[in-house]
């Protein structure tokens, strides 16, 4: 692996911090990694998930200052992640391998690791074991890392594409600082492409999100960029307002972003050179302060920006030799060509003209022409290459989306088939239960009709045959034995009562409510009450009448009740018969006797239920419910 420069290490650390939860690695003595390594060498080293976490932290801890150790621990974490099937750690390690390659400028290697990590993030979503927050964090960090690679390579279209993939993930989770940085990066790319309208829009969005986050640095950077947009648009007042605000922040936080402060000074120098607003003294002061901040570690592009501003100030002050010295420092080596080179060659041509060196001026104009041609060719070829990559990327994404939709479609078809089979099974079960219930109702109806016919015949025979015989017997003994006559009257009354209840004519003629009313009248101490609109079939009326008769007889015979209440109530399809008494209760008495068992059997075909409430010495209440 190539050696990492301090600046590249700083860049990797920044990317790591921005994409991960805060981790305590601010101890410059590396106490954290030392303690973790000591734990690994102890007599009771961590195992399983704890060991994986230790490897992950050691990789992160060594990343800023020892790339080899960071990679060694990363490989151990990667191997263990396969053993433990930990997809989250796997994508994390792969992403950091990509950052290591990125820091050593192996961009192709970095992209391969990032693509591999993205595939693992897809597996995280398909596994169903990870939260959407974890998946969004992984994907957005990877999209941002890929975009940063393309940004550093000058492939603006590809960089913007991946930044835009990360944007909805940041928005969904409310990650304001990440949104601000994303809009700032996109704005800088559009500014470099000369698209001032899009650049302005994204700078403003970066400022908005930065203010919402409460981080002033997230506001100062976009304000500096927005000022450049306004300067190119000729909006002096707007440019100056944003630059002054940005400069004020950087001045008070020089150590936080020294390059940002130097560039803010550079922009202030240039804004004081704008036509109609020139202030050469202020421009010179800002440019000289910016030049004093240049260090060997500062990237060439930023140094070139500062030297170019110093060159322009010197030209405005007609200090041509000084301008020439600064101008020569703005040009890249021959193997690098940027749009800044074209500006530098133009400035040098103007300077040589004023110095009277026409041959040098002509040479600079030739180099200007060559630089513009080479830059245009490179830009064109790079644009074609980016379009091809974008096309392939979008085609793959479309294929993946199509496969996902097809998989979802098949999943829904499978779910639909399962639901259909379940509904069919439930329908069959319902039909089977309905068939059984129908058979039970039919059997109950047949039994009831048979019982009714038998009771009707028995009542008629009792009334016609035995009743007539008793009446004849009464005539014969009327004058011979008054006591026998009284006994005979009681027998005939009992016969009429039994005959009536075997098949009550009132029930057949008028229905259940009048029949129960007459029945209650015939029982001393009994009262009847009907609630609701009682709508029952003939069979249900017979069933409820028999049940009421049985319950009242039980109250009289077993509970020694003196007061009996009979209530019939219907609400919708639910019918309730309640019989209550003031007898001795059912304590110590079986509730599974023949009488109650007969009642249960009678109501069962109608989904009937029987509930008994009784306390010793406080009477009994029996609720009988069935459904029409």
C-alpha positions in Angstrom: 0.0 0.0 0.0 1.2 3.5 -0.8 2.2 5.8 2.0 -0.6 8.1 3.2 0.2 11.8 3.5 -1.0 13.6 6.7 -3.6 15.5 4.6 -5.0 12.3 3.2 -5.2 10.8 6.7 -7.0 13.9 7.9 -9.5 13.5 5.0 -10.1 9.8 5.9 -10.7 10.7 9.5 -13.2 13.4 8.6 -15.1 11.0 6.3 -15.1 8.4 9.1 -16.4 10.9 11.7 -19.1 12.3 9.4 -20.4 8.8 8.6 -20.4 7.1 11.9 -21.5 7.6 15.5 -19.1 9.4 17.7 -16.3 7.2 19.1 -13.9 8.2 21.8 -10.6 8.3 19.8 -9.5 11.8 20.7 -6.8 10.7 23.0 -3.5 11.5 21.2 -1.7 8.9 23.3 -3.9 6.2 21.8 -5.0 4.8 25.1 -8.1 3.2 23.6 -6.2 1.1 21.1 -3.6 0.2 23.7 -6.2 -1.0 26.2 -8.0 -3.0 23.5 -4.8 -4.7 22.4 -4.0 -5.5 26.0 -7.5 -7.1 26.4 -6.8 -9.3 23.4 -3.5 -10.5 24.9 -5.1 -11.1 28.4 -5.8 -14.5 29.9 -9.5 -13.9 29.2 -9.7 -12.3 25.8 -13.1 -11.3 24.3 -14.9 -13.8 22.1 -17.6 -13.8 19.5 -19.4 -10.5 19.1 -17.2 -8.8 21.7 -14.1 -9.8 19.8 -15.6 -8.6 16.5 -16.4 -5.2 18.2 -12.8 -5.0 19.4 -11.3 -5.7 15.9 -13.7 -3.0 14.5 -12.7 -0.4 17.1 -9.0 -1.2 16.6 -9.3 -0.7 12.8 -11.1 2.6 13.4 -8.5 3.6 16.0 -5.4 2.9 13.9 -6.9 4.4 10.7 -5.6 8.0 11.2 -2.0 7.1 11.9 -1.1 3.5 11.0 -2.7 2.2 7.8 -1.1 -1.2 8.0 -2.4 -2.0 11.5 -5.8 -0.7 10.5 -5.9 -3.0 7.6 -4.6 -6.0 9.6 -7.4 -5.6 12.2 -9.9 -5.0 9.4 -9.0 -8.3 7.8 -9.5 -10.1 11.2 -12.9 -8.3 11.6 -13.9 -9.2 8.0 -13.1 -12.9 8.5 -14.9 -13.0 11.9 -17.9 -11.2 10.3 -18.4 -14.2 8.0 -18.2 -16.6 10.8 -20.8 -14.7 12.9 -22.8 -13.7 9.8 -22.6 -10.0 10.9 -23.5 -8.1 7.7 -23.3 -4.7 9.3 -19.7 -5.1 10.4 -18.8 -6.6 7.1 -20.0 -3.6 5.1 -18.3 -1.3 7.6 -14.9 -3.0 7.2 -15.2 -3.1 3.4 -16.0 0.6 3.3 -13.0 1.4 5.4 -10.8 -0.7 3.2 -12.1 1.5 0.4 -11.3 4.7 2.4 -7.7 3.3 2.8 -7.4 2.9 -0.9 -8.9 6.3 -1.4 -6.4 7.9 0.9 -3.5 6.3 -1.1 -5.2 7.6 -4.3 -6.0 4.0 -5.5 -9.4 5.2 -6.7 -10.2 2.1 -8.7 -9.5 -0.1 -5.7 -11.6 2.1 -3.5 -14.5 1.9 -5.8 -14.3 -1.9 -5.9 -14.5 -2.1 -2.1 -17.4 0.4 -2.0 -19.3 -1.6 -4.6 -18.7 -4.8 -2.6 -19.9 -3.0 0.6 -23.1 -1.8 -1.2 -23.9 -5.4 -2.1 -23.6 -6.3 1.5 -25.9 -3.4 2.4 -28.5 -4.9 0.0 -28.1 -8.2 1.8 -28.7 -6.4 5.1 -32.1 -5.2 3.9 -33.1 -8.6 2.5 -32.1 -10.4 5.7 -34.7 -8.5 7.8 -32.4 -8.5 10.8 -31.3 -4.8 10.7 -33.2 -1.6 11.2 -33.9 0.8 8.4 -31.7 3.3 10.3 -28.7 0.9 10.1 -29.3 0.3 6.4 -29.7 4.0 5.6 -26.6 4.8 7.5 -24.6 2.2 5.6 -25.9 3.1 2.2 -25.7 6.9 2.6 -22.1 6.6 3.9 -21.2 4.4 0.8 -22.9 6.8 -1.6 -21.1 9.7 -0.1 -17.7 7.9 -0.3 -18.2 6.9 -3.9 -19.2 10.5 -4.7 -16.1 11.8 -3.0 -13.9 9.6 -5.2 -15.5 10.9 -8.3 -15.3 14.4 -7.0 -11.6 14.1 -6.4 -11.2 12.7 -9.9 -13.1 15.7 -11.4 -15.9 13.5 -12.6 -18.7 15.9 -11.6 -21.6 14.1 -13.2 -20.9 10.9 -11.5 -20.2 12.6 -8.2 -23.5 14.5 -8.3 -25.4 11.2 -9.2 -24.1 9.5 -6.0 -24.6 12.5 -3.8 -28.2 12.6 -5.0 -28.6 8.9 -4.1 -27.6 9.7 -0.5 -29.9 12.8 -0.3 -33.2 11.1 0.4 -31.6 8.9 3.0 -30.3 11.9 4.9 -33.7 13.6 4.6 -35.6 10.6 5.8 -33.6 10.4 9.0 -33.3 14.1 9.6 -29.5 14.1 9.4 -29.1 17.9 9.0 -25.3 18.2 9.0 -25.0 15.5 6.4 -27.6 17.2 4.2 -25.7 20.5 4.5 -22.4 18.9 3.5 -24.1 17.1 0.6 -25.6 20.3 -0.8 -22.3 22.1 -0.4 -20.5 19.4 -2.4 -23.1 19.4 -5.1 -23.0 23.2 -5.3 -19.2 23.3 -5.6 -19.5 20.8 -8.5 -22.1 22.9 -10.3 -20.0 26.0 -9.7 -17.0 24.3 -11.3 -19.2 23.3 -14.3 -20.3 26.9 -14.7 -24.0 26.2 -13.8 -24.5 29.2 -11.5 -28.3 28.7 -11.1 -27.9 25.1 -9.8 -24.9 26.1 -7.7 -26.8 29.0 -6.0 -29.8 26.7 -5.3 -27.6 24.1 -3.6 -25.6 26.7 -1.6 -28.8 28.1 -0.3 -30.0 24.7 0.7 -26.7 24.0 2.4 -27.0 27.2 4.4 -30.6 26.4 5.4 -29.7 22.9 6.6 -26.6 24.2 8.4 -28.7 26.8 10.3 -31.2 24.1 11.3 -28.4 21.9 12.6 -27.1 24.8 14.8 -23.5 24.2 13.5 -22.0 27.5 12.3 -19.3 25.8 10.3 -22.1 24.3 8.2 -23.2 27.8 7.4 -19.9 29.5 6.8 -18.7 27.2 4.1 -21.8 27.5 1.8 -21.8 31.3 2.4 -18.2 31.5 1.0 -19.3 29.4 -2.1 -22.5 31.5 -2.5 -20.4 34.7 -2.6 -18.4 33.2 -5.5 -21.7 32.7 -7.4 -22.8 36.3 -6.7 -19.4 37.6 -7.8 -19.6 35.8 -11.1 -23.2 37.1 -11.5 -22.1 40.7 -10.7 -24.2 40.9 -7.5 -21.7 42.8 -5.4 -23.8 43.6 -2.4 -25.0 40.0 -2.0 -21.5 38.6 -2.5 -20.0 41.0 0.1 -22.7 40.2 2.7 -22.1 36.5 2.4 -18.3 36.8 2.4 -18.2 39.0 5.5 -20.4 36.6 7.4 -18.2 33.6 6.3 -15.0 35.5 7.0 -16.1 36.4 10.5 -16.6 32.8 11.4 -13.3 31.5 9.9 -11.4 34.3 11.6 -12.7 33.2 15.0 -12.1 29.5 14.2 -8.8 29.5 12.3 -7.5 26.2 13.7 -10.8 24.5 12.8 -10.4 25.2 9.1 -7.2 27.2 8.2 -7.7 26.6 4.4 -11.3 27.8 4.6 -10.0 31.0 6.3 -7.4 31.5 3.6 -9.9 31.0 0.8 -12.3 33.4 2.5 -9.6 36.1 2.5 -8.9 35.3 -1.2 -12.5 35.9 -2.1 -12.6 39.2 -0.1 -9.5 40.3 -2.1 -11.2 39.6 -5.4 -14.5 41.2 -4.4 -12.6 44.4 -3.8 -11.3 44.3 -7.3 -14.8 44.2 -8.9 -15.4 46.9 -11.4 -17.2 49.9 -9.8 -16.3 48.7 -6.3 -12.5 48.7 -6.3 -10.7 49.2 -3.0 -7.1 48.3 -3.9 -5.7 48.8 -0.3 -8.3 46.4 1.1 -7.8 43.9 -1.7 -4.0 43.9 -1.2 -4.3 43.5 2.6 -6.6 40.5 2.2 -4.4 38.9 -0.5 -1.2 39.3 1.5 -2.8 37.8 4.6 -4.1 34.8 2.6 -0.6 34.3 1.1 1.0 34.3 4.5 -1.2 31.3 5.4 0.2 29.1 2.6 2.1 26.0 3.8 3.8 23.1 1.9 0.9 20.9 3.0 -1.7 23.0 1.4 -3.1 21.4 -1.8 -1.8 22.9 -5.1 -5.3 24.0 -6.2 -5.8 26.1 -3.0 -2.3 27.6 -3.3 -3.1 28.4 -6.9 -6.3 30.2 -5.9 -4.4 32.4 -3.5 -1.5 33.2 -5.9 -4.0 34.1 -8.6 -5.8 36.6 -6.3 -2.4 38.1 -5.4 -1.5 38.3 -9.1 -4.8 40.1 -9.9 -4.2 42.6 -7.1 -0.7 43.3 -8.3 -2.0 43.8 -11.9 -4.6 46.2 -10.6 -1.9 48.2 -8.9 0.3 48.0 -12.1 3.0 46.1 -10.2 3.8 43.9 -13.2 6.9 42.1 -12.0 5.2 41.1 -8.7 2.2 40.0 -10.7 4.5 37.8 -12.9 6.0 36.1 -9.9 2.5 35.3 -8.6 1.2 34.3 -12.0 3.9 31.7 -12.7 2.9 30.0 -9.4 -0.6 29.4 -10.6 0.2 27.0 -13.4 0.0 23.2 -13.0 2.7 20.9 -14.2 2.3 20.1 -17.9 0.7 16.7 -17.3 -2.2 18.4 -15.4 -4.7 20.7 -17.2 -7.6 22.5 -15.5 -9.7 25.5 -16.3 -7.6 27.4 -13.8 -4.6 27.0 -16.1 -6.4 28.8 -18.9 -7.0 31.7 -16.6 -3.4 31.7 -15.5 -2.0 31.7 -19.0 -4.3 34.6 -19.9 -3.1 36.6 -16.9 0.5 35.8 -17.8 -0.1 36.9 -21.4 -1.5 40.3 -20.2 1.4 40.7 -17.8 4.1 40.0 -20.5 2.3 42.5 -22.9 2.6 45.2 -20.2 6.2 44.3 -19.6 6.9 44.6 -23.3 7.8 41.0 -23.8 5.8 40.2 -26.9 7.4 36.8 -27.5 6.6 35.6 -24.0 3.1 37.0 -24.4 2.7 35.1 -27.6 4.0 31.9 -26.0 1.5 32.3 -23.2 -1.3 32.8 -25.7 -0.2 29.6 -27.5 -0.2 27.7 -24.2 -3.6 29.2 -23.4 -4.9 27.8 -26.7 -3.2 24.4 -26.1 -4.5 24.3 -22.5 -8.0 25.2 -23.6 -7.9 22.5 -26.3 -6.5 19.9 -24.0 -8.9 20.8 -21.3 -11.8 20.7 -23.7 -10.7 17.3 -25.0 -10.2 15.9 -21.5 -13.5 17.4 -20.4 -15.3 16.0 -23.4 -13.7 12.5 -23.0 -14.3 12.6 -19.3 -18.0 13.6 -20.0 -18.4 10.7 -22.4 -16.8 8.3 -19.9 -19.1 9.6 -17.1 -22.1 9.2 -19.4 -21.2 5.6 -20.1 -20.7 4.9 -16.5 -23.9 6.6 -15.6 -25.7 4.7 -18.3 -24.3 1.4 -17.0 -25.0 2.3 -13.4 -28.6 3.3 -14.1 -29.1 0.2 -16.3 -27.9 -2.0 -13.5 -30.1 -0.1 -11.0 -33.0 -0.5 -13.3 -32.3 -4.2 -13.6 -32.0 -4.5 -9.8 -35.2 -2.5 -9.4 -36.9 -4.8 -12.0 -35.7 -7.9 -10.2 -36.9 -6.4 -6.9 -40.3 -5.6 -8.4 -40.5 -9.1 -9.9 -39.5 -10.7 -6.6 -42.1 -8.5 -4.8 -44.7 -9.4 -7.5 -44.0 -13.1 -7.0 -44.0 -12.6 -3.2 -47.4 -11.0 -3.4 -48.7 -13.8 -5.7 -47.4 -16.3 -3.2 -49.0 -14.4 -0.4 -52.2 -14.2 -2.4 -52.2 -17.9 -3.1 -51.6 -18.6 0.6 -54.4 -16.3 1.6 -56.6 -17.9 -1.1 -55.8 -21.4 0.2 -56.4 -20.2 3.8 -59.8 -18.7 2.8 -60.7 -21.8 1.0 -59.8 -23.9 4.0 -61.8 -21.6 6.3 -64.7 -21.8 3.8 -64.6 -25.6 3.9 -64.4 -25.6 7.7 -67.2 -23.1 7.9 -69.3 -25.2 5.5 -68.5 -28.3 7.5 -69.5 -26.7 10.7 -72.6 -25.2 9.1 -73.5 -28.6 7.8 -73.1 -30.1 11.2 -75.1 -27.4 12.8 -77.8 -27.8 10.1 -77.9 -31.5 10.9 -78.1 -30.8 14.6 -80.9 -28.3 14.1 -82.7 -30.8 11.8 -82.3 -33.5 14.4 -83.5 -31.2 17.2 -86.4 -30.1 15.0 -87.4 -33.8 14.4 -87.0 -34.6 18.0 -89.0 -31.6 19.0 -91.7 -32.3 16.5 -91.8 -36.0 17.7 -92.0 -34.9 21.3 -94.7 -32.3 20.5 -96.8 -34.9 18.7 -96.4 -37.4 21.6 -97.2 -34.7 24.1 -100.2 -33.6 22.1 -101.5 -37.2 21.9 -100.8 -37.8 25.6 -102.6 -34.5 26.5 -105.6 -35.4 24.3 -105.8 -38.9 25.7 -105.5 -37.6 29.3 -108.2 -35.1 28.7 -110.6 -37.2 26.6 -110.2 -40.6 28.1 -109.0 -40.3 31.6 -110.7 -37.0 32.2 -114.1 -38.5 31.1 -113.7 -41.5 33.2 -112.9 -39.3 36.3 -116.0 -37.2 35.6 -118.2 -40.3 35.4 -116.7 -41.6 38.7 -117.4 -38.3 40.3 -121.1 -38.6 39.5 -121.3 -42.0 41.1 -119.6 -41.0 44.4 -121.0 -37.5 44.6 -123.6 -38.3 47.4 -121.8 -41.2 49.2 -118.3 -39.9 50.3 -117.7 -36.1 50.4 -113.9 -36.6 51.3 -113.5 -38.9 48.3 -115.2 -36.3 46.2 -112.7 -33.6 47.3 -109.8 -35.9 46.5 -111.3 -36.6 43.1 -111.6 -32.8 42.4 -107.9 -32.3 43.2 -107.0 -35.2 40.9 -109.0 -33.7 38.1 -107.3 -30.3 38.6 -103.9 -31.8 38.5 -104.9 -33.7 35.4 -105.9 -30.5 33.7 -102.7 -28.8 34.7 -100.5 -31.6 33.5 -102.5 -31.9 30.3 -102.2 -28.1 29.7 -98.4 -28.0 30.2 -97.8 -31.1 28.1 -99.1 -29.1 25.2 -100.3 -25.6 26.2 -103.0 -24.4 23.8 -102.0 -20.7 24.4 -98.5 -21.4 23.1 -99.9 -23.0 19.9 -102.5 -20.3 19.5 -100.8 -17.0 20.6 -97.1 -17.7 20.9 -94.4 -17.8 23.6 -95.1 -14.5 25.4 -98.8 -15.1 26.2 -98.0 -18.7 27.1 -95.4 -17.7 29.6 -97.7 -15.0 31.0 -100.4 -17.6 31.6 -97.9 -20.0 33.0 -96.7 -17.4 35.5 -100.3 -16.6 36.5 -100.8 -20.3 37.3 -97.8 -20.3 39.7 -98.3 -18.6 43.1 -95.6 -15.9 43.6 -94.4 -16.0 39.9 -94.1 -12.9 37.7 -93.3 -12.6 34.0 -91.8 -9.8 32.0 -91.1 -9.5 28.2 -88.5 -7.0 26.9 -88.0 -6.2 23.2 -89.7 -7.4 20.1 -89.8 -11.2 20.5 -89.5 -12.8 17.0 -88.9 -16.6 17.3 -89.6 -19.7 15.2 -92.2 -22.2 16.5 -89.4 -24.6 17.4 -87.5 -22.0 19.4 -90.7 -21.0 21.3 -91.3 -24.6 22.3 -87.7 -25.0 23.4 -87.8 -21.8 25.6 -91.2 -22.7 27.0 -90.0 -26.2 28.1 -86.9 -24.6 29.6 -88.9 -22.1 31.6 -91.2 -24.8 32.8 -88.3 -27.0 33.9 -86.5 -24.1 35.7 -89.7 -23.0 37.5 -90.4 -26.5 38.6 -86.9 -26.8 39.9 -87.3 -23.6 41.9 -90.5 -24.8 43.4 -89.5 -28.4 44.0 -85.8 -28.1 45.1 -85.2 -24.4 46.2 -88.5 -24.0 48.2 -88.9 -20.6 46.5 -91.8 -18.3 47.3 -91.0 -15.6 44.7 -90.1 -16.5 41.1 -89.2 -14.0 38.3 -89.4 -15.0 34.6 -87.9 -12.6 32.0 -87.7 -12.9 28.3 -85.6 -10.4 26.3 -84.5 -10.2 22.7 -81.8 -7.8 21.3 -81.0 -8.4 17.7 -80.4 -12.1 17.1 -79.7 -12.7 20.8 -82.6 -14.0 23.0 -82.2 -14.4 26.8 -84.5 -16.2 29.2 -83.9 -15.5 32.9 -85.5 -17.3 35.8 -84.7 -16.1 39.3 -86.0 -17.1 42.7 -85.6 -16.4 46.4 -85.0 -20.0 47.4 -82.2 -21.6 49.3 -79.7 -21.5 46.4 -77.7 -24.2 44.7 -74.9 -24.5 47.3 -74.1 -28.2 47.8 -76.5 -29.0 44.9 -75.0 -30.4 41.6 -75.5 -28.2 38.6 -75.1 -31.2 36.3 -78.5 -32.8 37.3 -80.8 -34.3 34.8 -83.1 -31.2 34.6 -80.2 -28.8 33.8 -78.6 -31.4 31.5 -81.9 -31.6 29.5 -82.0 -27.8 29.2 -78.4 -27.8 27.8 -79.3 -30.4 25.3 -82.4 -28.5 24.2 -80.5 -25.2 23.5 -77.3 -26.6 22.1 -78.5 -26.7 18.4 -79.2 -23.0 18.7 -75.7 -22.1 19.9 -77.3 -21.8 23.3 -75.4 -21.0 26.6 -76.4 -21.5 30.2 -75.1 -19.3 33.1 -75.9 -19.9 36.8 -75.5 -17.4 39.5 -76.3 -18.7 43.0 -75.3 -18.2 46.7 -76.5 -20.2 49.6 -79.6 -18.6 51.2 -79.7 -15.8 48.6 -81.6 -17.5 45.8 -80.6 -18.4 42.2 -80.5 -16.7 38.8 -80.2 -18.8 35.7 -79.6 -17.1 32.3 -80.3 -19.0 29.2 -79.1 -17.4 25.9 -79.6 -18.6 22.3 -79.4 -17.1 18.8 -82.1 -16.9 16.2 
